[in-house]
Every structure is written in C-alpha cells, then in structure tokens.
C-alpha cells in the first residue's frame, strides 16, 4: 500500500494518518483518550479545549522546530 505524502501526521496508537495535526489531535481525543481535554504533544499538559491548547503551543512552544530564537 502506497502512503499518501499529504498525510504526514501518524497516530502512534493505531497508525492512521492525517493531513493536519489538528485532525490527528481530534482523532486521539475521540479514539484513544480517557481524559477529557486536549494534551499538548510537547509538554503533555492538558487543556479543556483545542483552542486553549493551540494558544498554549503558539505562545510556549512556537520556537520549537524552526531556527529562530525563542520569543520569551
């Protein structure tokens, strides 16, 4: 089976692939998570809603993965 190059985010529990990280996070929440909320994949902190988690990632972890310096 040929992998879809656009689906680069893989679920580590069931190997399903998704185009966007948000789709993977929603899948993990619905299919594999016993806790209510959304988990930051960088620091494992939980948030009540996806938007709060996205804001946290942008504010706290946005420098990770690129060559710019942290904006703290």
TIVO-2410 file (N, C-alpha, C; in nm, 3 decimals):
# residues 72
REC num residu      c1      c2      c3 atome chaine
REC   1      X   0.084  -0.118   0.000     N      A
REC   1      X   0.000   0.000   0.000    CA      A
REC   1      X   0.089   0.125   0.000     C      A
REC   2      X   0.061   0.217  -0.090     N      A
REC   2      X   0.139   0.339  -0.101    CA      A
REC   2      X   0.088   0.443  -0.002     C      A
REC   3      X   0.181   0.510   0.069     N      A
REC   3      X   0.143   0.613   0.165    CA      A
REC   3      X   0.111   0.742   0.094     C      A
REC   4      X   0.011   0.812   0.145     N      A
REC   4      X  -0.024   0.942   0.093    CA      A
REC   4      X   0.075   1.044   0.148     C      A
REC   5      X   0.151   1.112   0.062     N      A
REC   5      X   0.253   1.206   0.112    CA      A
REC   5      X   0.193   1.326   0.184     C      A
REC   6      X   0.065   1.353   0.163     N      A
REC   6      X   0.000   1.466   0.227    CA      A
REC   6      X  -0.047   1.432   0.368     C      A
REC   7      X  -0.054   1.304   0.399     N      A
REC   7      X  -0.096   1.261   0.532    CA      A
REC   7      X   0.029   1.227   0.612     C      A
REC   8      X   0.094   1.328   0.664     N      A
REC   8      X   0.223   1.308   0.728    CA      A
REC   8      X   0.215   1.296   0.879     C      A
REC   9      X   0.097   1.314   0.939     N      A
REC   9      X   0.082   1.304   1.084    CA      A
REC   9      X   0.022   1.167   1.117     C      A
REC  10      X   0.100   1.085   1.185     N      A
REC  10      X   0.060   0.946   1.211    CA      A
REC  10      X   0.022   0.927   1.357     C      A
REC  11      X  -0.086   0.856   1.379     N      A
REC  11      X  -0.127   0.816   1.513    CA      A
REC  11      X  -0.035   0.705   1.561     C      A
REC  12      X   0.026   0.724   1.676     N      A
REC  12      X   0.120   0.625   1.727    CA      A
REC  12      X   0.048   0.505   1.789     C      A
REC  13      X  -0.083   0.518   1.811     N      A
REC  13      X  -0.159   0.407   1.868    CA      A
REC  13      X  -0.213   0.311   1.762     C      A
REC  14      X  -0.263   0.366   1.651     N      A
REC  14      X  -0.328   0.278   1.552    CA      A
REC  14      X  -0.274   0.297   1.410     C      A
REC  15      X  -0.174   0.384   1.393     N      A
REC  15      X  -0.108   0.408   1.264    CA      A
REC  15      X  -0.193   0.475   1.158     C      A
REC  16      X  -0.310   0.527   1.192     N      A
REC  16      X  -0.385   0.607   1.096    CA      A
REC  16      X  -0.307   0.734   1.068     C      A
REC  17      X  -0.324   0.788   0.947     N      A
REC  17      X  -0.252   0.908   0.908    CA      A
REC  17      X  -0.350   1.021   0.877     C      A
REC  18      X  -0.304   1.144   0.903     N      A
REC  18      X  -0.388   1.261   0.885    CA      A
REC  18      X  -0.308   1.372   0.819     C      A
REC  19      X  -0.378   1.456   0.745     N      A
REC  19      X  -0.312   1.569   0.677    CA      A
REC  19      X  -0.270   1.677   0.775     C      A
REC  20      X  -0.358   1.707   0.869     N      A
REC  20      X  -0.332   1.818   0.961    CA      A
REC  20      X  -0.316   1.766   1.103     C      A
REC  21      X  -0.231   1.832   1.179     N      A
REC  21      X  -0.208   1.793   1.318    CA      A
REC  21      X  -0.337   1.804   1.398     C      A
REC  22      X  -0.422   1.900   1.363     N      A
REC  22      X  -0.549   1.916   1.434    CA      A
REC  22      X  -0.638   1.793   1.417     C      A
REC  23      X  -0.635   1.735   1.298     N      A
REC  23      X  -0.714   1.613   1.273    CA      A
REC  23      X  -0.661   1.497   1.356     C      A
REC  24      X  -0.529   1.486   1.365     N      A
REC  24      X  -0.469   1.381   1.446    CA      A
REC  24      X  -0.504   1.401   1.593     C      A
REC  25      X  -0.496   1.524   1.641     N      A
REC  25      X  -0.527   1.551   1.781    CA      A
REC  25      X  -0.673   1.521   1.811     C      A
REC  26      X  -0.762   1.556   1.720     N      A
REC  26      X  -0.903   1.526   1.740    CA      A
REC  26      X  -0.925   1.375   1.740     C      A
REC  27      X  -0.861   1.305   1.649     N      A
REC  27      X  -0.869   1.159   1.645    CA      A
REC  27      X  -0.822   1.098   1.777     C      A
REC  28      X  -0.707   1.144   1.826     N      A
REC  28      X  -0.655   1.092   1.953    CA      A
REC  28      X  -0.752   1.116   2.066     C      A
REC  29      X  -0.810   1.234   2.068     N      A
REC  29      X  -0.906   1.268   2.174    CA      A
REC  29      X  -1.027   1.176   2.169     C      A
REC  30      X  -1.081   1.154   2.052     N      A
REC  30      X  -1.203   1.075   2.040    CA      A
REC  30      X  -1.178   0.924   2.046     C      A
REC  31      X  -1.069   0.878   1.991     N      A
REC  31      X  -1.048   0.734   1.978    CA      A
REC  31      X  -0.963   0.673   2.090     C      A
REC  32      X  -0.871   0.750   2.147     N      A
REC  32      X  -0.774   0.689   2.235    CA      A
REC  32      X  -0.761   0.751   2.374     C      A
REC  33      X  -0.828   0.861   2.400     N      A
REC  33      X  -0.803   0.933   2.524    CA      A
REC  33      X  -0.915   0.909   2.625     C      A
REC  34      X  -0.877   0.870   2.747     N      A
REC  34      X  -0.973   0.851   2.854    CA      A
REC  34      X  -1.003   0.982   2.927     C      A
REC  35      X  -0.908   1.075   2.923     N      A
REC  35      X  -0.925   1.203   2.991    CA      A
REC  35      X  -1.000   1.298   2.900     C      A
REC  36      X  -1.080   1.386   2.959     N      A
REC  36      X  -1.145   1.487   2.877    CA      A
REC  36      X  -1.050   1.605   2.864     C      A
REC  37      X  -1.035   1.656   2.746     N      A
REC  37      X  -0.945   1.766   2.721    CA      A
REC  37      X  -0.847   1.731   2.611     C      A
REC  38      X  -0.757   1.822   2.586     N      A
REC  38      X  -0.659   1.807   2.480    CA      A
REC  38      X  -0.520   1.815   2.540     C      A
REC  39      X  -0.434   1.725   2.496     N      A
REC  39      X  -0.299   1.716   2.551    CA      A
REC  39      X  -0.199   1.782   2.457     C      A
REC  40      X  -0.114   1.867   2.512     N      A
REC  40      X  -0.005   1.926   2.436    CA      A
REC  40      X   0.097   1.817   2.406     C      A
REC  41      X   0.131   1.799   2.281     N      A
REC  41      X   0.224   1.692   2.243    CA      A
REC  41      X   0.368   1.725   2.282     C      A
REC  42      X   0.393   1.851   2.317     N      A
REC  42      X   0.529   1.891   2.355    CA      A
REC  42      X   0.556   1.871   2.504     C      A
REC  43      X   0.458   1.905   2.588     N      A
REC  43      X   0.483   1.901   2.733    CA      A
REC  43      X   0.381   1.818   2.809     C      A
REC  44      X   0.285   1.758   2.738     N      A
REC  44      X   0.185   1.669   2.797    CA      A
REC  44      X   0.087   1.740   2.891     C      A
REC  45      X   0.081   1.872   2.885     N      A
REC  45      X  -0.016   1.947   2.966    CA      A
REC  45      X  -0.154   1.933   2.902     C      A
REC  46      X  -0.259   1.925   2.986     N      A
REC  46      X  -0.394   1.908   2.934    CA      A
REC  46      X  -0.470   2.040   2.936     C      A
REC  47      X  -0.557   2.057   2.835     N      A
REC  47      X  -0.639   2.176   2.821    CA      A
REC  47      X  -0.783   2.136   2.797     C      A
REC  48      X  -0.875   2.218   2.844     N      A
REC  48      X  -1.018   2.189   2.830    CA      A
REC  48      X  -1.063   2.191   2.685     C      A
REC  49      X  -1.010   2.284   2.608     N      A
REC  49      X  -1.050   2.296   2.468    CA      A
REC  49      X  -0.931   2.300   2.375     C      A
REC  50      X  -0.956   2.269   2.249     N      A
REC  50      X  -0.849   2.268   2.149    CA      A
REC  50      X  -0.792   2.407   2.129     C      A
REC  51      X  -0.877   2.509   2.133     N      A
REC  51      X  -0.828   2.645   2.109    CA      A
REC  51      X  -0.732   2.689   2.219     C      A
REC  52      X  -0.761   2.652   2.345     N      A
REC  52      X  -0.669   2.686   2.454    CA      A
REC  52      X  -0.535   2.614   2.435     C      A
REC  53      X  -0.540   2.490   2.391     N      A
REC  53      X  -0.417   2.415   2.368    CA      A
REC  53      X  -0.339   2.477   2.252     C      A
REC  54      X  -0.406   2.515   2.147     N      A
REC  54      X  -0.338   2.576   2.032    CA      A
REC  54      X  -0.272   2.707   2.072     C      A
REC  55      X  -0.341   2.786   2.153     N      A
REC  55      X  -0.285   2.912   2.202    CA      A
REC  55      X  -0.160   2.885   2.286     C      A
REC  56      X  -0.168   2.784   2.372     N      A
REC  56      X  -0.054   2.744   2.455    CA      A
REC  56      X   0.065   2.705   2.367     C      A
REC  57      X   0.042   2.622   2.267     N      A
REC  57      X   0.151   2.578   2.178    CA      A
REC  57      X   0.212   2.697   2.107     C      A
REC  58      X   0.128   2.788   2.060     N      A
REC  58      X   0.179   2.905   1.989    CA      A
REC  58      X   0.263   2.994   2.081     C      A
REC  59      X   0.215   3.013   2.204     N      A
REC  59      X   0.285   3.102   2.297    CA      A
REC  59      X   0.408   3.039   2.361     C      A
REC  60      X   0.401   2.910   2.392     N      A
REC  60      X   0.508   2.846   2.469    CA      A
REC  60      X   0.605   2.767   2.381     C      A
REC  61      X   0.554   2.702   2.278     N      A
REC  61      X   0.637   2.610   2.201    CA      A
REC  61      X   0.661   2.654   2.056     C      A
REC  62      X   0.619   2.773   2.018     N      A
REC  62      X   0.625   2.812   1.877    CA      A
REC  62      X   0.766   2.817   1.821     C      A
REC  63      X   0.865   2.838   1.906     N      A
REC  63      X   1.004   2.842   1.858    CA      A
REC  63      X   1.059   2.704   1.826     C      A
REC  64      X   0.996   2.598   1.878     N      A
REC  64      X   1.049   2.464   1.856    CA      A
REC  64      X   1.029   2.422   1.712     C      A
REC  65      X   1.131   2.366   1.654     N      A
REC  65      X   1.122   2.313   1.519    CA      A
REC  65      X   1.162   2.411   1.411     C      A
REC  66      X   1.189   2.537   1.450     N      A
REC  66      X   1.241   2.629   1.349    CA      A
REC  66      X   1.369   2.691   1.400     C      A
REC  67      X   1.439   2.762   1.316     N      A
REC  67      X   1.571   2.812   1.350    CA      A
REC  67      X   1.571   2.947   1.419     C      A
REC  68      X   1.454   3.005   1.442     N      A
REC  68      X   1.452   3.134   1.508    CA      A
REC  68      X   1.468   3.117   1.658     C      A
REC  69      X   1.508   3.222   1.723     N      A
REC  69      X   1.527   3.214   1.868    CA      A
REC  69      X   1.393   3.223   1.938     C      A
REC  70      X   1.384   3.171   2.059     N      A
REC  70      X   1.258   3.176   2.133    CA      A
REC  70      X   1.217   3.320   2.160     C      A
REC  71      X   1.088   3.345   2.152     N      A
REC  71      X   1.040   3.481   2.177    CA      A
REC  71      X   0.976   3.487   2.315     C      A
REC  72      X   1.057   3.459   2.417     N      A
REC  72      X   1.011   3.467   2.555    CA      A
REC  72      X   1.061   3.593   2.618     C      A
***
